[in-house]
Amino acid sequence: MTVQSIERIFDILELLSRERSGISLTEIGRRLDLHKSTVFRLMSVLRRRGYIEKGEDNLYRIGVRFIELSSSYLNNIELKTEAEPILRNLSNLTGQTVYLATLQNNEVVYLDKVEQHNSLRKYAIVGQRRPLYCTSLGKAMIMHRSDDEIKELFRSIPFERFTPHTIQDLPTLLEELRISRQRGWAFDNEEYEPGIQCVGAPIKDYRGVVIGAISVAMICVKEKMNTEQIAPLVVRAARELSYRLGWIASSTPAERTPVIVG
């Protein structure tokens, strides 16, 4: 696709965003001074990907795909804003590094990091990606899914070995997630990085949908993590953040699969 075509696509989208009641293909061409065949070709691509919709009145409007993208973006902004004091408090309570992450394209994506000392390294982690099956954050965000959903998810995700402790197959992961589901938190036992253990818990929004996770990480070369002490603090922090995002435990259904964007 040429730069000119991309420019025209944005012209079309900006025009549609101003026409809430919809607009015809012919009118789009007239206003943008584009040939009808060009408009049809570009609109077909946008419609196929869900960015525009055609109503029964043959008028075109912005599609639901934009709602999904906007929702993900706004959720992440709100998530980071509300999470910051909770992450800092959790780091102070545990004396360890704390992470905030979300799920995107079936990978863990880091949104924030809080350490006990000021470090420029915290910014290096933002935007980085990790696998689901060998991180406490990833496990926490999928542990409430059914076995069938998880099996479907991992059809396209290979198990790569990062350490001798990395989970290598689906049956082992399913059992690990079953245990995580029962206790309410997930554990990374040196599965992604040697000498690093992590405890993670899911974050839910006002719908009860899991939209992220919090974890505490500990260097455990000399001393193993005391999960009995740390896990309740992580779970409490995740629940507090969920409450801030509108989640009410007594009125929401069981945790559901998060919306995956991308």
Residue, then its C-alpha position, 0 to 999 in steps of 0.5 A: m500500500t502506498v503512502q498516498s493510499i494510507e493518507r486517503i484511508f485516514d481522510i476517509l476515517e476522519l470524515l466518517s468520524r464527523e458523520r455520526s448518522g453515516i455517509s454513502l460511498t458516493e458522498i465520500g468520493r465527492r467530498l474527498d475528490l476521489h474516484k468511486s472505485t478508489v473509495f470502494r477499494l479502500m473501504s473494502v479493506l477497512r470494512r473487512r478489518g472491522y474499522i467501518e460498518k455498512g448499515e442497512d441504509n447503505l451508509y458507512r459508519i465507524g466500526v467497533r474495531f475502533i471501540e476496542l482499540s480506544s478501550s484498550y488505550l484508555n484502560n491502560i492509561e487508567l490502569k497506570t494512573e490508579a495503580e501507581p500508589i498501590l504498586r509503590n505501597l506494595s513495594n514498600l511492604t515487601g521490599q521487592t520490585v513490583y510490576l504492572a502488566t497487561l495482555q496484548n497479542n497473547e503476550v505479557v506487556y509491561l506497563d510499569k515497574v516500582e523499585q525500592h531505589n530510584s533507577l532509570r532501568k524502570y523505563a527500560i521494562v515498559g513496553q517489553r513483552r514476555p510469554l504467558y506460560c513462564t511468568s506469574l503475570g501471564k499465568a495470573m491473566i489467564m488462570h481463570r479461563s477454562d481448559d478448552e479456552i487455554k488449549e485453543l490459545f496455545r495452539s499458536i504459542p510454542f513452549e520455549r525453554f528459558t531455564p531448566h524450570t520453564i514449563q514445556d507442555l500444555p498438560t503441565l501448564l493446565e495443572e499449574l493454572r488449576i492450582s493458581r486458580q484455587r489459591g488466587w495467585a500465580f507463581d513463577n519459579e525461576e521459569y523465565e530468569p534463573g534466580i528470579q521468583c515472582v508472585g502475580a495476581p489478576i486485576k479486574d475492571y468494572r465488568g469483572v473482566v481481567i485486564g491486567a496483573i500485578s506481581v512481586a519479583m524477588i532475587c532468590v539465589k540465596e533465599k527462596m521467596n516466602t510466598e505465604q507472606i508475600a502472596p496475600l499482599v499481592v492479592r490484596a493489592a490486585r483486589e484494591l486496584s480492581y475496586r478502584l477500577g469499579w469491580i465489586a466482588s459481590s455483584t460481578p460474575a466469575e472472571r472472564t477472558p480479557v479482550i485481546v487487542g491486536 
